[in-house]
């Protein structure tokens, strides 16, 4: 119940304050969101498999976001940021779809 309340409070604050993303952070935000989604779907899969650990989730969530942003940052410094961004999206996208497929099999037994 606490996470749902936190989500609602965060959404309300975000809607009223209308925050803007700084220009320098804009290339990293989509990658961070995809990395966070990967960790979230992995956690949901772990819950359904009965092996969820909150410490592992927090570490996975933070490390996914930091590593993905670091890869894109290094790519920007090398002049190949868009190619590395695409690579990160593909790798994390495959993981997300794999986790979703496992969740679907678990929920629908198909």
Residue pairs with C-beta under 8 A, 6 or more apart in sequence:
21 29
27 72
27 76
27 81
27 85
28 69
28 72
28 73
30 85
30 89
31 68
31 69
31 71
31 72
31 85
31 88
31 89
32 65
32 68
32 69
34 68
34 88
34 89
34 92
34 93
34 96
35 64
35 65
35 67
35 68
35 69
35 88
35 92
36 61
36 64
36 65
37 92
37 96
38 64
38 92
38 95
38 96
38 99
39 57
39 60
39 61
39 64
39 65
40 61
41 95
41 96
41 99
41 100
41 103
42 57
42 60
42 95
42 99
43 52
43 57
43 60
43 61
44 99
44 103
45 99
45 102
45 103
45 106
46 52
46 53
46 56
46 57
48 102
48 103
48 106
48 107
49 106
64 92
68 88
68 92
71 84
71 87
71 88
72 81
72 84
72 85
72 88
73 81
74 84
75 81
75 82
75 83
75 84
75 85
104 110
